[in-house]
Amino acid sequence: MTDVDPLLRNIAGSTSERRPGQDIEPDPLEMAIGRNVRALRLSSGLSVGEMAARIGISKPMLSKIENAQTSCSLSTLSALSKGLDVPVTSLFRGADNRREAVFVPAGTGPAIMRNGTREGHLYESLGALRGQHQRLEPLLVTLTAESETFPLFQHPGTELIYLLEGEMSYGHSHSVYALTPGDALLLDGEGQHGPTALTRLPIRFLSIVAFPDVPG
């Protein structure tokens, strides 16, 4: 098996298990504390063991706190505050916020007029969140007609192309990739890219763009 880089979701996030029928989320307060403690620890560049030693609690206890698997006593919250050098109130940040999700039933996503859109080329939005989460733009692209010319796209950020149906050749920078169902192409959006040949119609693929942070 080839070694791979650790998943960012594993480094910055947390995981836990639940039984069937159990609420999908732990107490929001415990989740907020765990999320904030983990973020503050990571920003300090410390391991769980190093941070636990600084705070004065055991490594397993700190791990449980970060994964929202235990409730903190007042004395533990005070120790966390001192060890992390932050006010106690900062540990509760986000506890009252509802987390947004957008569900788009099949075939109901609004059609998007993208630069280069033409007859037989449909771009369907698969949802959009507000605020900082607008950095992700997922589209379902359907190509049903051959074209004499093809659009070339260029944008900030990273794009994932995942082919669901049909076959096509897709160019990026100086390379061309032959895509069949199940193939994925991850690319730097700053390089010009787009279809170069529609080999077997109809073609359906996911286009998911992650834009970089935009200074506020």
Phi and psi restraints in degrees (value plus and minus 20) as a CYANA .aco file:
   2 THR   PHI    -100.5   -60.5
   2 THR   PSI     115.2   155.2
   3 ASP   PHI     -86.8   -46.8
   3 ASP   PSI     119.9   159.9
   4 VAL   PHI    -147.2  -107.2
   4 VAL   PSI     137.3   177.3
   5 ASP   PHI     -85.5   -45.5
   5 ASP   PSI     126.9   166.9
   6 PRO   PHI     -79.5   -39.5
   6 PRO   PSI     124.0   164.0
   7 LEU   PHI     -87.8   -47.8
   7 LEU   PSI     116.4   156.4
   8 LEU   PHI     -80.7   -40.7
   8 LEU   PSI     -55.0   -15.0
   9 ARG   PHI     -85.4   -45.4
   9 ARG   PSI     -46.4    -6.4
  10 ASN   PHI     -99.8   -59.8
  10 ASN   PSI     -52.0   -12.0
  11 ILE   PHI     -96.3   -56.3
  11 ILE   PSI     -67.1   -27.1
  12 ALA   PHI    -114.9   -74.9
  12 ALA   PSI     -33.9     6.1
  13 GLY   PHI    -126.6   -86.6
  13 GLY   PSI    -185.0  -145.0
  14 SER   PHI    -163.2  -123.2
  14 SER   PSI     147.1   187.1
  15 THR   PHI    -164.7  -124.7
  15 THR   PSI     132.4   172.4
  16 SER   PHI    -174.2  -134.2
  16 SER   PSI     153.1   193.1
  17 GLU   PHI    -138.0   -98.0
  17 GLU   PSI     134.5   174.5
  18 ARG   PHI    -159.9  -119.9
  18 ARG   PSI     136.9   176.9
  19 ARG   PHI    -108.5   -68.5
  19 ARG   PSI     134.7   174.7
  20 PRO   PHI     -75.5   -35.5
  20 PRO   PSI     113.7   153.7
  21 GLY   PHI      70.4   110.4
  21 GLY   PSI     -34.5     5.5
  22 GLN   PHI     -96.9   -56.9
  22 GLN   PSI     128.0   168.0
  23 ASP   PHI     -72.2   -32.2
  23 ASP   PSI     122.3   162.3
  24 ILE   PHI     -90.7   -50.7
  24 ILE   PSI     -42.0    -2.0
  25 GLU   PHI    -141.2  -101.2
  25 GLU   PSI     122.6   162.6
  26 PRO   PHI     -87.8   -47.8
  26 PRO   PSI    -199.8  -159.8
  27 ASP   PHI     -71.8   -31.8
  27 ASP   PSI     105.5   145.5
  28 PRO   PHI     -73.9   -33.9
  28 PRO   PSI     -53.7   -13.7
  29 LEU   PHI     -84.0   -44.0
  29 LEU   PSI     -65.1   -25.1
  30 GLU   PHI     -86.3   -46.3
  30 GLU   PSI     -56.3   -16.3
  31 MET   PHI     -84.2   -44.2
  31 MET   PSI     -61.5   -21.5
  32 ALA   PHI     -85.1   -45.1
  32 ALA   PSI     -64.6   -24.6
  33 ILE   PHI     -81.3   -41.3
  33 ILE   PSI     -67.9   -27.9
  34 GLY   PHI     -80.5   -40.5
  34 GLY   PSI     -63.7   -23.7
  35 ARG   PHI     -84.0   -44.0
  35 ARG   PSI     -62.3   -22.3
  36 ASN   PHI     -90.9   -50.9
  36 ASN   PSI     -59.9   -19.9
  37 VAL   PHI     -82.6   -42.6
  37 VAL   PSI     -64.0   -24.0
  38 ARG   PHI     -82.2   -42.2
  38 ARG   PSI     -65.7   -25.7
  39 ALA   PHI     -82.5   -42.5
  39 ALA   PSI     -62.2   -22.2
  40 LEU   PHI     -86.9   -46.9
  40 LEU   PSI     -58.4   -18.4
  41 ARG   PHI     -84.8   -44.8
  41 ARG   PSI     -65.7   -25.7
  42 LEU   PHI     -83.4   -43.4
  42 LEU   PSI     -58.6   -18.6
  43 SER   PHI     -86.2   -46.2
  43 SER   PSI     -43.9    -3.9
  44 SER   PHI    -105.2   -65.2
  44 SER   PSI     -29.3    10.7
  45 GLY   PHI      53.1    93.1
  45 GLY   PSI       6.0    46.0
  46 LEU   PHI    -127.3   -87.3
  46 LEU   PSI     127.4   167.4
  47 SER   PHI     -96.8   -56.8
  47 SER   PSI     150.2   190.2
  48 VAL   PHI     -80.5   -40.5
  48 VAL   PSI     -63.0   -23.0
  49 GLY   PHI     -83.8   -43.8
  49 GLY   PSI     -62.0   -22.0
  50 GLU   PHI     -86.0   -46.0
  50 GLU   PSI     -62.5   -22.5
  51 MET   PHI     -89.1   -49.1
  51 MET   PSI     -58.3   -18.3
  52 ALA   PHI     -81.3   -41.3
  52 ALA   PSI     -61.3   -21.3
  53 ALA   PHI     -84.6   -44.6
  53 ALA   PSI     -58.8   -18.8
  54 ARG   PHI     -86.4   -46.4
  54 ARG   PSI     -60.9   -20.9
  55 ILE   PHI     -95.1   -55.1
  55 ILE   PSI     -53.4   -13.4
  56 GLY   PHI      77.4   117.4
  56 GLY   PSI       7.3    47.3
  57 ILE   PHI    -145.8  -105.8
  57 ILE   PSI     150.5   190.5
  58 SER   PHI     -96.8   -56.8
  58 SER   PSI     136.5   176.5
  59 LYS   PHI     -81.5   -41.5
  59 LYS   PSI     -64.9   -24.9
  60 PRO   PHI     -79.4   -39.4
  60 PRO   PSI     -57.4   -17.4
  61 MET   PHI     -85.1   -45.1
  61 MET   PSI     -63.5   -23.5
  62 LEU   PHI     -83.8   -43.8
  62 LEU   PSI     -58.4   -18.4
  63 SER   PHI     -82.4   -42.4
  63 SER   PSI     -61.3   -21.3
  64 LYS   PHI     -84.5   -44.5
  64 LYS   PSI     -59.0   -19.0
  65 ILE   PHI     -82.8   -42.8
  65 ILE   PSI     -66.6   -26.6
  66 GLU   PHI     -84.9   -44.9
  66 GLU   PSI     -48.0    -8.0
  67 ASN   PHI    -118.9   -78.9
  67 ASN   PSI      -5.4    34.6
  68 ALA   PHI      35.8    75.8
  68 ALA   PSI      20.5    60.5
  69 GLN   PHI    -127.6   -87.6
  69 GLN   PSI     -12.2    27.8
  70 THR   PHI    -175.2  -135.2
  70 THR   PSI     137.9   177.9
  71 SER   PHI    -117.4   -77.4
  71 SER   PSI     117.8   157.8
  72 CYS   PHI    -106.9   -66.9
  72 CYS   PSI     114.0   154.0
  73 SER   PHI     -96.3   -56.3
  73 SER   PSI     148.2   188.2
  74 LEU   PHI     -81.7   -41.7
  74 LEU   PSI     -58.0   -18.0
  75 SER   PHI     -87.8   -47.8
  75 SER   PSI     -55.9   -15.9
  76 THR   PHI     -88.6   -48.6
  76 THR   PSI     -61.1   -21.1
  77 LEU   PHI     -82.1   -42.1
  77 LEU   PSI     -59.6   -19.6
  78 SER   PHI     -84.8   -44.8
  78 SER   PSI     -60.6   -20.6
  79 ALA   PHI     -86.9   -46.9
  79 ALA   PSI     -59.6   -19.6
  80 LEU   PHI     -81.9   -41.9
  80 LEU   PSI     -64.7   -24.7
  81 SER   PHI     -80.0   -40.0
  81 SER   PSI     -65.2   -25.2
  82 LYS   PHI     -89.2   -49.2
  82 LYS   PSI     -63.8   -23.8
  83 GLY   PHI     -86.4   -46.4
  83 GLY   PSI     -54.4   -14.4
  84 LEU   PHI    -109.4   -69.4
  84 LEU   PSI     -28.7    11.3
  85 ASP   PHI      39.9    79.9
  85 ASP   PSI      28.7    68.7
  86 VAL   PHI    -159.0  -119.0
  86 VAL   PSI     138.2   178.2
  87 PRO   PHI     -84.9   -44.9
  87 PRO   PSI     129.7   169.7
  88 VAL   PHI     -76.4   -36.4
  88 VAL   PSI     -56.4   -16.4
  89 THR   PHI     -82.2   -42.2
  89 THR   PSI     -47.4    -7.4
  90 SER   PHI     -88.7   -48.7
  90 SER   PSI     -39.9     0.1
  91 LEU   PHI     -93.6   -53.6
  91 LEU   PSI     -37.3     2.7
  92 PHE   PHI    -118.2   -78.2
  92 PHE   PSI     -17.3    22.7
  93 ARG   PHI     -76.0   -36.0
  93 ARG   PSI     109.0   149.0
  94 GLY   PHI      68.6   108.6
  94 GLY   PSI     -20.0    20.0
  95 ALA   PHI     -84.7   -44.7
  95 ALA   PSI     -50.3   -10.3
  96 ASP   PHI    -116.9   -76.9
  96 ASP   PSI     -19.8    20.2
  97 ASN   PHI    -102.5   -62.5
  97 ASN   PSI     114.2   154.2
  98 ARG   PHI    -104.1   -64.1
  98 ARG   PSI     114.4   154.4
  99 ARG   PHI    -110.0   -70.0
  99 ARG   PSI     111.1   151.1
 100 GLU   PHI    -103.7   -63.7
 100 GLU   PSI     125.1   165.1
 101 ALA   PHI    -163.3  -123.3
 101 ALA   PSI     129.4   169.4
 102 VAL   PHI    -144.7  -104.7
 102 VAL   PSI     102.2   142.2
 103 PHE   PHI    -124.3   -84.3
 103 PHE   PSI     104.2   144.2
 104 VAL   PHI    -137.7   -97.7
 104 VAL   PSI      83.3   123.3
 105 PRO   PHI     -80.2   -40.2
 105 PRO   PSI     133.4   173.4
 106 ALA   PHI     -73.3   -33.3
 106 ALA   PSI     110.0   150.0
 107 GLY   PHI      61.3   101.3
 107 GLY   PSI     -15.1    24.9
 108 THR   PHI    -128.8   -88.8
 108 THR   PSI     -20.6    19.4
 109 GLY   PHI     -86.9   -46.9
 109 GLY   PSI     118.5   158.5
 110 PRO   PHI     -86.7   -46.7
 110 PRO   PSI     122.4   162.4
 111 ALA   PHI     -92.4   -52.4
 111 ALA   PSI     118.6   158.6
 112 ILE   PHI    -132.5   -92.5
 112 ILE   PSI     110.9   150.9
 113 MET   PHI    -108.8   -68.8
 113 MET   PSI      82.4   122.4
 114 ARG   PHI    -119.1   -79.1
 114 ARG   PSI     130.5   170.5
 115 ASN   PHI     -73.4   -33.4
 115 ASN   PSI     106.9   146.9
 116 GLY   PHI      76.2   116.2
 116 GLY   PSI     -23.3    16.7
 117 THR   PHI     -83.9   -43.9
 117 THR   PSI     117.0   157.0
 118 ARG   PHI    -163.7  -123.7
 118 ARG   PSI     154.5   194.5
 119 GLU   PHI     -79.1   -39.1
 119 GLU   PSI     114.9   154.9
 120 GLY   PHI      66.0   106.0
 120 GLY   PSI     -20.2    19.8
 121 HIS   PHI    -139.8   -99.8
 121 HIS   PSI      89.4   129.4
 122 LEU   PHI    -132.7   -92.7
 122 LEU   PSI     109.7   149.7
 123 TYR   PHI    -134.4   -94.4
 123 TYR   PSI      96.6   136.6
 124 GLU   PHI    -134.0   -94.0
 124 GLU   PSI     103.8   143.8
 125 SER   PHI     -91.9   -51.9
 125 SER   PSI     115.8   155.8
 126 LEU   PHI    -123.4   -83.4
 126 LEU   PSI      -0.4    39.6
 127 GLY   PHI     100.4   140.4
 127 GLY   PSI     138.0   178.0
 128 ALA   PHI    -171.7  -131.7
 128 ALA   PSI     113.4   153.4
 129 LEU   PHI    -116.0   -76.0
 129 LEU   PSI     147.2   187.2
 130 ARG   PHI    -117.8   -77.8
 130 ARG   PSI     150.6   190.6
 131 GLY   PHI      44.5    84.5
 131 GLY   PSI    -158.0  -118.0
 132 GLN   PHI     -85.4   -45.4
 132 GLN   PSI     -41.6    -1.6
 133 HIS   PHI    -101.6   -61.6
 133 HIS   PSI     -19.0    21.0
 134 GLN   PHI     -89.9   -49.9
 134 GLN   PSI     -22.3    17.7
 135 ARG   PHI     -86.9   -46.9
 135 ARG   PSI     -36.7     3.3
 136 LEU   PHI    -126.5   -86.5
 136 LEU   PSI     109.2   149.2
 137 GLU   PHI    -147.8  -107.8
 137 GLU   PSI      80.1   120.1
 138 PRO   PHI    -116.6   -76.6
 138 PRO   PSI     111.1   151.1
 139 LEU   PHI    -148.3  -108.3
 139 LEU   PSI     125.7   165.7
 140 LEU   PHI    -124.1   -84.1
 140 LEU   PSI      97.6   137.6
 141 VAL   PHI    -125.8   -85.8
 141 VAL   PSI     109.4   149.4
 142 THR   PHI    -142.7  -102.7
 142 THR   PSI     105.6   145.6
 143 LEU   PHI    -136.6   -96.6
 143 LEU   PSI      97.3   137.3
 144 THR   PHI    -138.5   -98.5
 144 THR   PSI     -24.1    15.9
 145 ALA   PHI    -153.9  -113.9
 145 ALA   PSI     119.2   159.2
 146 GLU   PHI     -87.1   -47.1
 146 GLU   PSI     133.1   173.1
 147 SER   PHI    -151.2  -111.2
 147 SER   PSI     128.5   168.5
 148 GLU   PHI    -100.0   -60.0
 148 GLU   PSI     -47.7    -7.7
 149 THR   PHI    -149.9  -109.9
 149 THR   PSI     140.2   180.2
 150 PHE   PHI    -148.1  -108.1
 150 PHE   PSI     125.1   165.1
 151 PRO   PHI     -93.0   -53.0
 151 PRO   PSI     127.7   167.7
 152 LEU   PHI    -133.0   -93.0
 152 LEU   PSI     108.6   148.6
 153 PHE   PHI    -129.7   -89.7
 153 PHE   PSI     132.2   172.2
 154 GLN   PHI    -175.8  -135.8
 154 GLN   PSI     108.3   148.3
 155 HIS   PHI    -180.9  -140.9
 155 HIS   PSI     141.5   181.5
 156 PRO   PHI     -87.6   -47.6
 156 PRO   PSI     139.4   179.4
 157 GLY   PHI      74.5   114.5
 157 GLY   PSI    -187.9  -147.9
 158 THR   PHI    -138.4   -98.4
 158 THR   PSI     121.1   161.1
 159 GLU   PHI    -145.6  -105.6
 159 GLU   PSI     119.4   159.4
 160 LEU   PHI    -131.6   -91.6
 160 LEU   PSI     105.7   145.7
 161 ILE   PHI    -127.8   -87.8
 161 ILE   PSI     104.2   144.2
 162 TYR   PHI    -148.3  -108.3
 162 TYR   PSI      94.2   134.2
 163 LEU   PHI    -101.7   -61.7
 163 LEU   PSI     106.2   146.2
 164 LEU   PHI    -118.4   -78.4
 164 LEU   PSI     -57.4   -17.4
 165 GLU   PHI    -171.7  -131.7
 165 GLU   PSI     128.4   168.4
 166 GLY   PHI      63.0   103.0
 166 GLY   PSI    -190.4  -150.4
 167 GLU   PHI    -162.3  -122.3
 167 GLU   PSI     123.1   163.1
 168 MET   PHI    -176.5  -136.5
 168 MET   PSI     141.7   181.7
 169 SER   PHI    -123.4   -83.4
 169 SER   PSI     115.4   155.4
 170 TYR   PHI    -147.4  -107.4
 170 TYR   PSI     104.6   144.6
 171 GLY   PHI    -117.3   -77.3
 171 GLY   PSI     125.4   165.4
 172 HIS   PHI    -166.8  -126.8
 172 HIS   PSI     102.0   142.0
 173 SER   PHI      36.1    76.1
 173 SER   PSI    -138.0   -98.0
 174 HIS   PHI    -121.6   -81.6
 174 HIS   PSI      -9.6    30.4
 175 SER   PHI    -139.4   -99.4
 175 SER   PSI     134.3   174.3
 176 VAL   PHI    -147.5  -107.5
 176 VAL   PSI     113.7   153.7
 177 TYR   PHI    -138.8   -98.8
 177 TYR   PSI     110.6   150.6
 178 ALA   PHI    -106.6   -66.6
 178 ALA   PSI      94.7   134.7
 179 LEU   PHI    -126.3   -86.3
 179 LEU   PSI     113.0   153.0
 180 THR   PHI    -143.6  -103.6
 180 THR   PSI     145.3   185.3
 181 PRO   PHI     -71.8   -31.8
 181 PRO   PSI     110.9   150.9
 182 GLY   PHI      77.5   117.5
 182 GLY   PSI     -32.6     7.4
 183 ASP   PHI     -97.7   -57.7
 183 ASP   PSI     126.8   166.8
 184 ALA   PHI    -146.7  -106.7
 184 ALA   PSI     122.0   162.0
 185 LEU   PHI    -150.7  -110.7
 185 LEU   PSI      96.3   136.3
 186 LEU   PHI    -125.2   -85.2
 186 LEU   PSI     105.5   145.5
 187 LEU   PHI    -160.1  -120.1
 187 LEU   PSI     138.6   178.6
 188 ASP   PHI    -100.6   -60.6
 188 ASP   PSI      96.7   136.7
 189 GLY   PHI     -84.1   -44.1
 189 GLY   PSI     -37.1     2.9
 190 GLU   PHI     -91.2   -51.2
 190 GLU   PSI     -41.0    -1.0
 191 GLY   PHI    -103.9   -63.9
 191 GLY   PSI     117.1   157.1
 192 GLN   PHI     -78.9   -38.9
 192 GLN   PSI     118.0   158.0
 193 HIS   PHI    -173.6  -133.6
 193 HIS   PSI     137.8   177.8
 194 GLY   PHI     142.1   182.1
 194 GLY   PSI     150.0   190.0
 195 PRO   PHI     -83.2   -43.2
 195 PRO   PSI     123.5   163.5
 196 THR   PHI    -135.4   -95.4
 196 THR   PSI     -39.9     0.1
 197 ALA   PHI    -178.4  -138.4
 197 ALA   PSI     113.8   153.8
 198 LEU   PHI    -120.3   -80.3
 198 LEU   PSI      77.5   117.5
 199 THR   PHI     -97.1   -57.1
 199 THR   PSI     -62.6   -22.6
 200 ARG   PHI    -161.9  -121.9
 200 ARG   PSI      95.3   135.3
 201 LEU   PHI    -114.3   -74.3
 201 LEU   PSI     138.3   178.3
 202 PRO   PHI     -92.9   -52.9
 202 PRO   PSI     139.3   179.3
 203 ILE   PHI    -139.3   -99.3
 203 ILE   PSI     110.9   150.9
 204 ARG   PHI    -151.0  -111.0
 204 ARG   PSI     110.3   150.3
 205 PHE   PHI    -168.7  -128.7
 205 PHE   PSI     134.8   174.8
 206 LEU   PHI    -108.1   -68.1
 206 LEU   PSI     114.4   154.4
 207 SER   PHI    -142.6  -102.6
 207 SER   PSI      90.4   130.4
 208 ILE   PHI    -139.6   -99.6
 208 ILE   PSI      96.2   136.2
 209 VAL   PHI    -127.3   -87.3
 209 VAL   PSI     108.4   148.4
 210 ALA   PHI    -126.4   -86.4
 210 ALA   PSI      90.3   130.3
 211 PHE   PHI    -103.8   -63.8
 211 PHE   PSI     130.2   170.2
 212 PRO   PHI     -89.7   -49.7
 212 PRO   PSI     145.0   185.0
 213 ASP   PHI     -81.8   -41.8
 213 ASP   PSI     118.0   158.0
 214 VAL   PHI    -128.2   -88.2
 214 VAL   PSI     100.6   140.6
 215 PRO   PHI     -75.5   -35.5
 215 PRO   PSI     114.9   154.9
